[in-house]
């Protein structure tokens, strides 16, 4: 019997191996590498996208080989590869503004803000178009095709000087007589000069001036003529390209040109990280066991790392998380895929801060990119964009999208500001029978006194804290970026001891000789009169610990172990000496949660109805304290209740999880890893809370050999129609 049994099990094992081999073979047949070719001269100036067969061009160039100048009058030269510029730091050719205005993606007609006023929101993406008294010039004897922004002498006999308003309808007035300018002062008090006065015409990557100086260059002597370089270029004649302004430094196989990588043949995409393209025999088939992310490479005329008014796109580093996330994702092939047919998620690099600044909001840029994806990206329409990821790092994140149409709201927003009130005041309705208007959902609290020890609230303060900015069932709250001064070894090692293990990983523990924490609580930060700033928390805190307050430093209840100040010149040191650090809001998201964690200080979070960064992937109860505004007046009493044993437990949690809150991997930051974990959890939500009562999906059967673009997911509307939010107006309760 034994030999028979052995034979039986051997055959069974062989059959199992055969079945596994067949399954693997079938799986590999689902997707096939298929790289398309482009125009033979494409790679001279552009990159051949092997997925689309189109030539990717830097912004301002177009055509099958990137030899055609887009907005030719915005260029200063006809040399191949020159780039256009569109700011108002110095005068441009009038045809530059005209050509920009005529392009359908400059001030798109489909941009429409559905809410009330839209502060700091421009309907045009280029600075020159929003100037209502623009000074420009043109050559009287040249056709439009030959016009350039080449900075000629101001008294050139063929010049015509014009005052123009490009938007919404182009209007112009030719200057004559005394109106004709004799010189032009740049905003830094320099004098604009002909480009020919500077070395090598500033390589056609800048402008020429005498005197002045700005954030990108030191002040120049009164008689010094110098090149002021456009963004991403430097050198005496702007001859140097700055590789650090391109993702992955172009991976060593490309050259950074205006924040865009010109790759060697065979490479394309952000950071020159793409080499393969795929087709599918079964349509979209994401692996159910492993959530992969595909990264879009959108045309630069849709979106690009743009300039700020001819200047370097200077960004406060605390808004840099989108860049850091993208930089790390592009190299993380354990998560990323080049095959969109197997991807669970689709990441759309937006460069949002380049279009919004910190006080603006990304409504128009998200509307613009969404419109483009609906038209050209089959994967967007498969789920109505619900598995597409977009960042919004500005102060108030995606708040204004509460008014937006459903296609703008469906995508996953990665933000720093997780405000999600249980009863939002205004809410965009898309229910059957509605007029798609902004509806009042609930009565507001009355202005005036609301919380003990707080100043009075006005109606605008209350409305702002009822903005619906974050949907926790789909959106992701990620940490902000910390300036390196907070995490470099000189600062970081005062609290933390780092040991490198044999496998290359780090073991980070609190130093036994770390600074003594003899301050109970520290907060140093601005306050403002308007209570919408920090939900009134900062104002109440300064009132409580200021002159005449409950804990007046000169009064009977003084608590010198509570240090509450305006911005402190050495905040990191004070945080390293404090047991607790206050983490309130600012105008939107607050930076002090991240700062406190890195400094080893237990955060005291006072942000009602605001989800914190990584709220769903790290246990906040293990390392932080949460207090409602209702109890802020009891802050001292509540912190006095914390026993030494409880404080020790919380500090151990800070030790364990603080690396989740900063991005720099050279110093051991794990913010990327935890953010990826949060995104992957949305793979579960895609088919549960984010889809509940919305739509059923049907994957249509495709015949072998069909055109891949024709394979699609048919989404069927349910009997109640299409809803704009999870649960057709039902709200997930926010953390109080």
C-alpha positions, 0 to 999 in steps of 0.5 A: 500500500505504501508505494501506491500511496506514495505514487498517489501523493506524487501525482497529486503534487505534480498536478498541483505544481502543473496547475500553479504553472498554468495559473502563472502562465495565464496571469502573465498572459493578461498583460503584454509589454508593447512599447510604441514608437514616436517621430524619429527626431522626437528625442532631440528635444523631447521624450518618446512616450512608449505608452502613447506613441506621442512625443513629450515636450517641455512646456512651450514646445510642441509637435511630433518632434517638439520643434514647434514653439508654443506661444512663440512670442513668449520666447526670447529666441528662435533657437531650438529648445528655447522656453517661453516666459509669461510673468510681468517682472519685465515687459514682454511682447504683446503677442505673447499675452495674445497667444496665451489668451487664445490657447484653450488651456490658459483660461479654460472656459470650463472653469467654473467655481460653484460656490460664492466668492473664490478669494485668491483664485485666478481663472487663468494659469499664467501671470501675464493674463491677469494684469489689467494694465499690462505694459508690452511692446511689439514690432510694427514691421514684423508679422506675428509669427516673427514676434519675440519677447527678446528685450530690445532697446526701449527706443528701438525705432520699430517698437510700438508700446501698448497698455493691455488688459488680456482677460476676460476680453483682450483690450489694448491701447497704443501709447504715444508721445509722453506715454511712451516709456523711456525706462522700466523699473523692475520690482526689485528697483533695478532697471531693465536693459536690452538682453544684448547688454548681458553676457551671451544674452543670458542664454535666453534663460533670463533677462538683463538689468542693472542694479536691484536684486531679489530672493534668487540673487544678492544685491548688485552694485549700482553700475553692475549689469547682470543676468537675472535668471528664470526659474531652474537656471543659474550662472553668470549667463544663466547657463547652468541647469539646476538638476535638483528641481527635477524629480530624481535628478532625472535618474542620471539618464536625463537633463533638467530643463525648466523643472522638466527632464529631457531623457535619453532615448528609451526613457520618459516620464517624471524623473526619466523613470519610465521604460515599459508600456503594456497592453491588456487582454482582459481590460483593467484587472487590478491585483486584489492582493496587492494595491499598486499605484500608476503615475500619470505623465500629463502633458506640460501644457496641461500642468507643469512645474511653473514659474511665479511671475518670471521668478523662482518658484519659491515654496515655503518648505513646510508645503513640500510634502507633495514633492517628497511623496512623488520623489519617493514614489517614483523610485518605489517599485514595490508600490509603483507600477508602469502597467496601468491595467494592473493598478489599483490607484492612479496618482496625478502629480499636480504641483498644486502649490505652484498654482495656488500658493499657501492661501489659495485653493486648488479648485481650478487646477483640480477642475482643469486636470479632471476635465483632461482626465475625463477626456483622455484617460480611460482609467479615470472614467472606470470609477468616476475618478474614485481611485485617482490620488491628488495632493492639496498642501495649501493651508485649507486643503480641499475645503472649497471642493465642498461646492464642486461637481461630483467628478471633482470630489470623487478622487482621493485628496491627500491633504494636511487639513482634515476638517470634517464637521459633523454638520457642515453649513453648506453642502453641494447637492446632487440628489434627484430633483435638485438644481445642483445648488449649494444647500444649507444643511444645518443652522449655525451656532449664534455669533458671540460667546461660545466657549469659556475663556474664549473671545467672541466669535463672528459669523465668518468665524463660524462659517469657516469652521463648518467648511467640509474639507475632508472625507475620512472614508476616502481622503488621506491626511498626511504629515507636512514637510519639516525644514531640515533644521528640525531633523538634522543630526545636530538638532535631532541627536539631542533627543534621539539616539540612532543605531544602524542595524546590520540589515541597514535599518535604524533603531531610534531610541530616546537618549538617556541624557536628553535635555530635562523636560522641566516645562509642563507645556510649551506653545510659541505661535502667532495669534490673530484677532479673527477667531477663524484663525485656529478656531479661536484656540490661540486667542483663548490661550494667549488670553488665559496666559496673558496680562489679566488672564486666568494664569497671568504671569504676575497674578496669583495663579501664575504657572511659570512651568507653562510657557505660552509666547508669540513665535519663539526664536528657539522653538525646537529647544523649548520643545525639547525641554517640554513635557507637552507641546500644544498643537493647534490649527493656524489658518488651516492645518497646523505644523506643531503636531509634527514639530512636537513629535520630532522634538520628543514632546507629547502633543496636546491637540486642540482642533475640534472636528479635524482629523490629524495626519495619519489618524487611521494608521498610527494610534494617537491614544498612545502618544498624544492628548486630545482636548476639546475647545469646551475644556480648554479653560481646564488645560492646566488642571487636565495636564496636572492630572497626568501621572508620571507613569502616564506621561512615561507611557505617552513619551514611549509612544512618541519614541515609537511613532515620531518617525512617521511624521517627517519625510527625510529618509536620510534622517530616518523619516517614515512619513512616505511609508505611513502615507502609502499605508493610509492610501492602501487602506483606501483600496478596501474603502473603494468598494465599501464606504466610498461606493455605498449607495452610489453605483454598481459596477459592471466589467464588460466581457472583452473579446481577445484582441479587442482594442484596449481603449475600447475595454471599459467598465460600465458604471450603472446608476442606481435608482436614486441617481448619482450622489456627490458624497459618500452616502448621498449626503450622509456624513461620517462622524468626525473626531471631535 
